[in-house]
Structures are given as C-alpha cells and as structure tokens.
C-alpha cells in the first residue's frame, strides 16, 4: 500500500512524466468508441449558401458532428436525405417522417457587409411544427462558434439540457525528446479544433483549473528548477501572475464556485495540507490539520471542499468545511479513490478508482450514493466534468501514449481524443461562457 500512496502523491502534485508530442499546433481527433442507447434520429440538411464560390464553412456538418459525438443523436447520412430545403422553406413533413427522422434542421448562410448572416430552423417532424430558430451575424473567426451554438440550441430544445459544444478544453502537451522537452498549456474548442498555446516552457506545467468566469486559468509550473509555483493566467489579456511559491509542494489549485478563492495543496509547514488562498487579499488560511497526506482539493460548493487523503490507510476522498474542522469520509468502495471532480449542479462526483484492473474513472450520485465505474482503461486519471454535467473528460493511454477520453455520466457514451502526432495529459473542461 505504501507504494500506491507514493504513486498517488506523485501524480497529485505533478511529478509525473508527460507523454511526448511533436506538433506545435496539434489537432485533437475525436473517435466515438461507444454510442448511446436510443439515439434520436435527426435530419440535418446542408445549409444554403448565396455567395460566390464555396461556403466558408460547412455549418451543417459541424452541427452533425457535435450532435453525433454526444451519443444522444443519430443524424441521417447526407446521401439518405430526401430533399434539400433551406432556411425559410416549408418542409414536407410526411416525406421526412417516412425517412425516419424525428427532427429536421435546415438553415442558410449569406455574405453580409464583410461578415456573414446565418439563420436556421428546427422542426418536430411528428408534430409538424417549428420548434426554434433565429438569425445572427458572425465573421470568419466565429463561424465555427456559430455552428456550435446551433448544436447547443438543438440539444437544449430537444433534450431540455444546455449543450456544451461551444466550450473549450485546456490540456498539457509535451514536444521534443526526453533531454529537450517543451511543455505547453494549450486550449482548444470542445471538438478539438482551433488549438492555441497559452504558455510554453522547458519545465513541466500541470493541473490547469478554470475560473468560473472562463477567462482565468490557474496552474502549476516548474519553470523554477528549485521550486514549483502556482500561477494565474488571463487567457484574454495573456497576462500571468505568480501567486504561491513556498518551499515544498505547491500544487493542485481549484477555484471556488464564486471565483474569489483557490483551494491548494501546500507543504511549507512540513506536511501536505489543504489551504485556501484569497484572490483579492492574497491571504491564505489552513483547512486541514492531519498527520496524513491531504491533497487534490476541489470545491463541492462555496462552503465545502472535497480532498484526497490517506488518513484511512490508503487514498480516499473526504469532505471538510472550507473554514476547517472535522473531515468526513465520502468514498468507501475499494482501497483507492482519488482526484475528485464535481458536476456543476453539485449532484455527482467523479474520481479515479483503483481496482484489480488498474485505475479507472468512477462516479457517485451524491443524493442516492449510487457508485458506478464508467471507464475501462487501466491508467485513467484527471477527470473533469463538462459544464452541463453530461460528460466526463479524463486522461488515459492509447497505443502507448497519452490521450484524452470522455464518457457520459451514465456510461453509455464513450469517446477517445488523441493528438494527431503526440500525447496529452491534464485535461480541464471550461465552464459556460458568461
């Protein structure tokens, strides 16, 4: 057990070797490895284009990919579409009903004063009525975002759940050889496109954590050879600030839901403990006081913190008031449970669960206490909820190199996300934009 505790501590404070990547702006490729049950058939017709030449983006294809990737929808193949209506057309519901589509999405895009105007309509085929639709103006840089917004609207209208297609993911990749590595903190759209590097360093970068505003990201950097440090970086301004650099461990930052505090792991007083850092005052307060290893804090709500501790003999997840006090054990299934993450509604906790098969992603429903193992890898770690709570993104291995994967909260949908020429670790899904 001591060896497993040591391995867990090394992972939690960032002393892990990241997998090697080679592309400076690598694209994440997404493969659906397990589809959802009872996926909803929907016809998504190519959007009409009134400009010259080809349309600047295939909006309908982006929407199709988004909805299919969710596992909740089964878009009809384009070659099986019975007609090509565009925005403003009145659909022939009987024909679409015969094609097997429950819903129909049509739209159009046209040039508009140096930009583009996009509109769409979503129809319920069986009820023969318009459900939603609107028009908006975008430029070249926001065309894909517009398509993701349409997918979000379809997802919300049909399922009653806000879509998370127009969000981002943060992750860490590494380039070069073992002797000459370059670490990068990167951002990409939720579909893996539009990658951009926030930070490049010859030293490890770990544990990215999004602020609720979706603008600031806290992370751990080892760019000082002697000591790790916790930074906050503004993704819009590009500015960064070192906020904590104490002797020993400086790790695992986690934003409070109100965005005013960070829960962190520090060991400058001798033992790894949980502390809270106030963003406005730069003051810190100690939360845990134990002879055990306490690390990996995450906020359950503004007043409660979950963390990993070996105080019971092996890594388990505990709950404690943010002001401190007696900790309560949360996980009991098995001898290893660590690296908790909480859904935005506070109803579910996902974490790394160790068993005879290795380390996998599991989840607990807080209300019922229902426990379920969701992933099937042997070295799965760093879970992160989508902002709508429907999917969990995590790090894993694929063909001997680091990759990302995602699984739905009920385990019915699974995806694998790989860099086109390298490895990736430490994923974090962004919140919804304000």
Buried (B, 14 or more C-beta within 10 A) or exposed (E): EEEBBEBBBEBBBBBBEBBBBBEBEBBBEBEBEBBBEEBBBBBBBBBBBEEEEEBBBBBBBBBBBBBBBBBBBBBBEBEEBBBEBBBEBEBBBEEBBEBEBBBBBBBBBBEEEEEBBBBBBBBBBEEEEEBBBEEEEBEEEBBBBBBBBBBBBBBBBBBEBBBBBBBBBBBBBBBEEEEEBBBBBBBBBBBBEBBEEBBEBEEBBBBBBBBBBBBBBBBBBBBEEEEBBBBBBBBEEEEBEEBBBBEBBBBBBBBBBEBBBBBBBBBBEEBBBBBBBEBEEEEBEEBBEBEBBBBBBBBBEEEBBBBBBBBEEBBBBBBBEBEBEEBEEBBEBBBBBBBBBBBBEBBBBBBBBBBEEEBBBBBBBBEEEEBBBBBBBEEBBBBBBBBBBBBBBBBBBBEEBBBBBBBBBEBBBBBBBBBEEBBBBBBBBBBBEE
